[in-house]
Amino acid sequence: GPVADDGYGVSYMVAGEVRLFFHVSSKRSSKATDTPRFYANIERALLDMRKRLEPLSKAAKGAKGGGGGGSKKTK
């Protein structure tokens, strides 16, 4: 839960290679917090990171296995 009356509590869990779970909480008595807005900002930031990092990941995977290089067997 939130540590301060006007703050948020955030926990997360990495589940496997492609899943993240977040729990966001705040006190309803605070006019300074907005849990749905805070969660939406986390989601937006993660989607932005994925958009920027996916091309790099695909390029790295292509460089590893798609080059046609490697060892040849000879008889």
Backbone as a ProteinNet text record, in pm:
[ID]
protein_1_A
[PRIMARY]
GPVADDGYGVSYMVAGEVRLFFHVSSKRSSKATDTPRFYANIERALLDMRKRLEPLSKAAKGAKGGGGGGSKKTK
[TERTIARY]
80.5	0	85.6	22.3	95.6	166.3	286.2	365.6	322.2	290.7	247.8	99.4	33.2	-109.5	-138.2	-42.6	-63.4	24.2	57.1	143.6	77	157.4	109.7	186.3	123	190.5	196.2	314	329.3	410.1	357.5	435.5	424.6	523.3	520.4	582.2	550.5	604.4	635	752.6	789.6	750.8	663	613.1	656	764.3	813.2	884.5	884.9	958	875.9	744.1	663.5	553.8	551.2	443.3	496.9	432.8	456.2	320.8	314.8	193.5	222.5	131.5	145.2	24.8	49.7	-56.7	-27.5	-124.7	-109.5	-221.5	-185.2	-286	-256	-360.1	-346.9	-464.7	-455.6	-563.9	-672.3	-793.9	-906.2	-923.7	-877.6	-894.4	-806.5	-707.1	-616.9	-670.1	-676.7	-716.2	-596.7	-476.2	-354	-326.3	-392.6	-362.7	-478.6	-443.8	-542.1	-486.8	-525.9	-470.3	-491.2	-610.8	-626.7	-535.5	-519.2	-430.6	-285.6	-243.2	-106	-80.7	-175.5	-163	-156.7	-241.2	-240.4	-106	-44.1	88.3	194.8	186.4	279.5	261.5	136.6	107.9	159.7	135.7	181.7	334.4	402.1	548.6	600.1	537	581.1	557.5	444	416.6	515.1	549.9	648.4	785.1	822	949.4	948.1	836.5	827.7	840.9	773.6	779	922.7	998.5	1136.4	1233.4	1205.5	1300.2	1275.2	1151.2	1122.7	1206.1	1221.7	1305.8	1449.5	1502.6	1638.5	1645.6	1542.8	1537.6	1528.2	1443.1	1428.6	1557.9	1625.1	1751.7	1857.6	1861.8	1960	1933.1	1805.9	1771.2	1807.6	1784.6	1818.5	1968	2046.4	2192	2247.4	2178.5	2227.2	2205.7	2083.3	2053.3	2024.3	2010.2	1966.8	2076.2	2201.6	2309.1	2356.7	2315.5	2358.7	2499	2567.3	2703.1	2697.8	2810.3	2815.6	2913.4	2921.7	3018.4	2956.3	3041	2998.7	3060.5	2982.3	3036.6	3107	3221	3291.8	3310.3	3316.3	3333.4	3475.4
-118.3	0	125.8	240.1	366	391.2	444.5	475.5	608.7	704.9	837.4	856.3	942.1	966.3	1020.7	1092.9	1150	1083	956.1	882.6	756.7	675	551.6	433.2	318.4	192.3	119.1	71	1.5	-124.3	-234.5	-358.4	-416.4	-496.5	-557.8	-696.2	-776.8	-911.3	-941.1	-994.3	-1039.4	-1186.1	-1218.3	-1355.4	-1409.3	-1481.8	-1536.6	-1431.7	-1455.4	-1369.1	-1251	-1259.7	-1157.6	-1095.5	-1123.1	-1069.1	-992.2	-879.9	-801.5	-779.5	-795.9	-766.7	-651.2	-554.7	-439	-430	-385.8	-350.9	-208.7	-120	20	53.8	118.3	157.7	297.6	361.8	492.1	506.9	605.3	628.9	713.8	668.4	743.2	879.9	892.9	1019.6	1131.6	1095.9	1198	1252.7	1385	1449.6	1460.7	1430.4	1443.3	1318.8	1207.9	1083.4	1042.7	970.9	920	787.5	678.4	546.9	508.7	521.8	485.9	566.7	695.6	779.3	734.3	704.5	659.3	527.3	433.2	304.9	326.7	415.1	443.5	500.8	582.8	637.7	529	434	320.5	240.6	212.3	134.7	206.5	337	415.4	411.7	424.5	421.6	285.7	177.7	43.4	19.1	63.7	47.3	128.3	246.2	328.8	259.5	201	128.2	9.5	-64.4	-179.3	-134.9	-24.8	26.8	60.5	114.7	153.5	35.8	-63.3	-173.5	-293	-316	-431.1	-432.9	-321.5	-326	-368.6	-327.5	-368.2	-516.9	-568.8	-711.3	-794.5	-750.7	-823.1	-818.5	-706	-693.1	-783.7	-792.3	-877.7	-1025	-1064.3	-1203	-1236.1	-1142.6	-1163.4	-1176.7	-1104	-1109	-1240.8	-1301.4	-1427.3	-1545.2	-1556.6	-1678.3	-1661.9	-1541.9	-1523.7	-1492.4	-1496.9	-1455.4	-1561	-1686	-1790.8	-1840.1	-1779.1	-1822.6	-1943.2	-1993	-2109.6	-2209.8	-2319.1	-2420	-2511.9	-2558.8	-2652.5	-2787.5	-2892.1	-3027.3	-3068.6	-3129.8	-3182.4	-3331.8	-3403.6	-3549.7	-3588.1
0	0	0	-8.8	-10.2	122	114.6	233.4	292.8	207.4	250.9	218.2	292.1	269	129.8	71.7	-61.6	-166.8	-142.8	-235.3	-288.5	-353	-414.4	-358.5	-367.4	-342.8	-475.2	-512.8	-640.9	-618.3	-668.3	-669.2	-809.4	-844.5	-976.8	-969.4	-1069.3	-1078.2	-1225.1	-1249.5	-1383.6	-1391.2	-1485.1	-1499.4	-1635.8	-1637.9	-1763.1	-1846.4	-1976.2	-2068.7	-2120	-2114.3	-2182.3	-2096.6	-1968.7	-1885.3	-1765.1	-1739	-1618	-1552.2	-1421.9	-1346.6	-1252.4	-1247	-1159.4	-1067.3	-946.2	-852.8	-806.9	-826.2	-787.3	-689.5	-579	-481.2	-428.5	-377.9	-312.4	-216.8	-131.9	-36	-101.1	-88.5	-146.6	-81.6	40.3	112.7	57.1	-24.7	-79.4	-210.6	-219.7	-345.5	-441.2	-390.4	-472.1	-555.6	-525.9	-597.3	-687.3	-792.9	-888.4	-940.4	-876.2	-908.9	-1055.8	-1113.2	-1255	-1347.7	-1318.8	-1402.3	-1387.9	-1265.1	-1242	-1315.4	-1304.8	-1374.5	-1525.9	-1578.1	-1722.3	-1765.9	-1681.7	-1714.5	-1714.9	-1622.9	-1624.1	-1752.8	-1785.3	-1906.8	-2031.8	-2039.2	-2154.4	-2164.7	-2051.6	-2051.8	-2096.7	-2050.2	-2089.8	-2238.9	-2289.6	-2433.4	-2516.9	-2469.5	-2539.8	-2540	-2427.6	-2420.9	-2516.5	-2520.8	-2611.7	-2756.6	-2791.2	-2929.2	-2968.9	-2875.8	-2905.6	-2901.5	-2818	-2801	-2892.7	-2935.7	-3021.2	-3149.1	-3219.5	-3340.7	-3309.6	-3196.7	-3159.6	-3131	-3064.4	-3033.8	-3161.8	-3253.7	-3381.3	-3461.3	-3461.2	-3533.4	-3472.7	-3340.8	-3273.7	-3303.4	-3304.5	-3336.1	-3480.3	-3571	-3711.5	-3733.1	-3656.1	-3669	-3617	-3520.1	-3462.5	-3556.5	-3612	-3684.6	-3831.4	-3879.2	-4016.5	-4115.3	-4074.8	-4163.1	-4260.3	-4241.5	-4333.3	-4306.1	-4213.8	-4180.7	-4089	-4055.3	-3967.7	-4022	-3953.2	-3997	-4101.9	-4192.4	-4295.2	-4264.6	-4288.8	-4271.4	-4398.5	-4383.3	-4498.8	-4478.9	-4589.5	-4582.4	-4592.5
[MASK]
+++++++++++++++++++++++++++++++++++++++++++++++++++++++++++++++++++++++++++

